[in-house]
Amino acid sequence: MADDIKNATTRITAATAFGMNALRPIMRFQVSMLRMWADSIERLAGNYEKGLEETEAVVEEQANKQRAAQG
């Protein structure tokens, strides 16, 4: 009876280890995809901020030209 329990425990442990080893590459792939996604979001945010700054500079320049033309 004790040997049966020991064998069952050993089999469960082996199956768990096998499953975890099989999942490891999948988990690494998912982590790399999340990192790429986060990097893309950061780049998008940087480009968005850059575009806002450029637009703000153009608007300010046009406003200065209008003030100079009026005054």
Backbone as CSV, one residue per row, in Angstrom:
resi,resn,N_x,N_y,N_z,CA_x,CA_y,CA_z,C_x,C_y,C_z
1,MET,0.814,-1.192,0.000,0.000,0.000,0.000,0.863,1.264,0.000
2,ALA,1.890,1.274,0.853,2.784,2.429,0.911,3.551,2.575,-0.395
3,ASP,3.927,1.437,-0.997,4.631,1.490,-2.277,3.736,2.049,-3.377
4,ASP,2.462,1.715,-3.342,1.515,2.236,-4.329,1.396,3.755,-4.214
5,ILE,1.320,4.230,-2.989,1.220,5.680,-2.766,2.503,6.368,-3.223
6,LYS,3.640,5.767,-2.909,4.929,6.328,-3.319,5.042,6.364,-4.840
7,ASN,4.624,5.287,-5.509,4.662,5.242,-6.979,3.725,6.281,-7.591
8,ALA,2.556,6.414,-7.009,1.601,7.400,-7.521,2.147,8.812,-7.347
9,THR,2.732,9.061,-6.188,3.315,10.380,-5.934,4.462,10.663,-6.902
10,THR,5.283,9.665,-7.149,6.403,9.815,-8.080,5.888,10.090,-9.489
11,ARG,4.862,9.409,-9.896,4.284,9.625,-11.236,3.679,11.023,-11.352
12,ILE,2.976,11.448,-10.309,2.380,12.788,-10.335,3.476,13.846,-10.406
13,THR,4.527,13.650,-9.615,5.651,14.590,-9.630,6.312,14.624,-11.000
14,ALA,6.506,13.468,-11.604,7.124,13.401,-12.929,6.230,14.058,-13.978
15,ALA,4.933,13.814,-13.899,4.011,14.418,-14.865,3.973,15.935,-14.707
16,THR,4.007,16.395,-13.466,4.014,17.838,-13.219,5.287,18.469,-13.767
17,ALA,6.421,17.842,-13.511,7.695,18.362,-14.019,7.697,18.384,-15.543
18,PHE,7.179,17.323,-16.143,7.107,17.268,-17.604,6.233,18.396,-18.143
19,GLY,5.077,18.604,-17.507,4.173,19.665,-17.945,4.782,21.041,-17.795
20,MET,5.460,21.269,-16.678,6.086,22.571,-16.462,7.208,22.814,-17.475
21,ASN,7.979,21.776,-17.777,9.034,21.908,-18.785,8.452,22.165,-20.165
22,ALA,7.289,21.598,-20.441,6.645,21.830,-21.735,6.101,23.254,-21.818
23,LEU,5.670,23.799,-20.692,5.102,25.151,-20.690,6.155,26.257,-20.729
24,ARG,7.353,25.948,-20.303,8.399,26.972,-20.201,8.629,27.734,-21.517
25,PRO,8.802,27.069,-22.679,9.011,27.830,-23.919,7.790,28.683,-24.293
26,ILE,6.610,28.181,-24.003,5.396,28.949,-24.306,5.358,30.211,-23.456
27,MET,5.681,30.077,-22.185,5.693,31.229,-21.291,6.747,32.244,-21.717
28,ARG,7.924,31.767,-22.120,8.977,32.682,-22.583,8.528,33.429,-23.831
29,PHE,7.858,32.727,-24.731,7.349,33.372,-25.941,6.327,34.451,-25.591
30,GLN,5.412,34.131,-24.669,4.407,35.103,-24.276,5.041,36.324,-23.621
31,VAL,6.043,36.098,-22.798,6.732,37.220,-22.154,7.421,38.091,-23.203
32,SER,8.050,37.460,-24.186,8.715,38.251,-25.230,7.696,39.040,-26.053
33,MET,6.539,38.453,-26.305,5.494,39.182,-27.032,4.987,40.376,-26.221
34,LEU,4.828,40.196,-24.912,4.404,41.305,-24.057,5.448,42.412,-24.033
35,ARG,6.716,42.025,-24.022,7.780,43.044,-24.039,7.773,43.818,-25.348
36,MET,7.579,43.112,-26.457,7.504,43.796,-27.751,6.304,44.732,-27.797
37,TRP,5.173,44.291,-27.264,3.966,45.098,-27.235,4.190,46.352,-26.394
38,ALA,4.816,46.195,-25.229,5.089,47.337,-24.361,6.044,48.309,-25.037
39,ASP,7.046,47.795,-25.735,7.990,48.652,-26.443,7.284,49.439,-27.541
40,SER,6.384,48.787,-28.251,5.628,49.471,-29.302,4.738,50.577,-28.725
41,ILE,4.128,50.300,-27.589,3.282,51.309,-26.944,4.122,52.496,-26.515
42,GLU,5.310,52.250,-25.959,6.194,53.341,-25.549,6.630,54.180,-26.745
43,ARG,6.952,53.502,-27.857,7.334,54.241,-29.067,6.178,55.080,-29.584
44,LEU,4.985,54.497,-29.577,3.800,55.225,-30.017,3.575,56.460,-29.157
45,ALA,3.714,56.311,-27.844,3.537,57.449,-26.936,4.582,58.520,-27.200
46,GLY,5.818,58.110,-27.448,6.874,59.080,-27.758,6.597,59.827,-29.047
47,ASN,6.153,59.103,-30.064,5.826,59.749,-31.342,4.642,60.700,-31.180
48,TYR,3.675,60.311,-30.364,2.507,61.155,-30.119,2.926,62.456,-29.434
49,GLU,3.783,62.348,-28.416,4.258,63.546,-27.717,5.056,64.433,-28.656
50,LYS,5.888,63.828,-29.485,6.687,64.591,-30.444,5.773,65.339,-31.411
51,GLY,4.731,64.657,-31.885,3.778,65.289,-32.795,3.043,66.445,-32.129
52,LEU,2.680,66.278,-30.863,2.020,67.364,-30.140,2.933,68.569,-30.002
53,GLU,4.201,68.329,-29.690,5.153,69.426,-29.551,5.333,70.166,-30.878
54,GLU,5.427,69.414,-31.970,5.585,70.046,-33.278,4.347,70.853,-33.639
55,THR,3.180,70.306,-33.370,1.939,71.019,-33.666,1.837,72.284,-32.820
56,GLU,2.212,72.191,-31.574,2.179,73.354,-30.686,3.118,74.446,-31.202
57,ALA,4.293,74.062,-31.676,5.247,75.040,-32.201,4.692,75.727,-33.445
58,VAL,4.040,74.965,-34.324,3.472,75.544,-35.544,2.341,76.502,-35.196
59,VAL,1.481,76.115,-34.287,0.360,76.964,-33.890,0.871,78.245,-33.252
60,GLU,1.874,78.120,-32.410,2.438,79.318,-31.764,3.080,80.249,-32.791
61,GLU,3.755,79.664,-33.759,4.386,80.473,-34.820,3.328,81.219,-35.636
62,GLN,2.240,80.528,-35.972,1.170,81.177,-36.730,0.505,82.278,-35.912
63,ALA,0.332,82.047,-34.625,-0.274,83.065,-33.763,0.642,84.293,-33.685
64,ASN,1.930,84.069,-33.594,2.886,85.195,-33.564,2.847,85.986,-34.866
65,LYS,2.721,85.295,-36.000,2.642,85.959,-37.299,1.356,86.793,-37.385
66,GLN,0.254,86.265,-36.886,-1.014,87.003,-36.922,-0.941,88.260,-36.036
67,ARG,-0.331,88.125,-34.863,-0.178,89.277,-33.978,0.698,90.341,-34.606
68,ALA,1.767,89.883,-35.270,2.674,90.841,-35.921,1.973,91.532,-37.077
69,ALA,1.114,90.812,-37.802,0.412,91.401,-38.943,-0.653,92.383,-38.459
70,GLN,-1.249,92.149,-37.314,-2.290,93.020,-36.796,-1.716,94.261,-36.116
71,GLY,-0.550,94.109,-35.509,-0.012,95.184,-34.681,0.991,95.977,-35.376
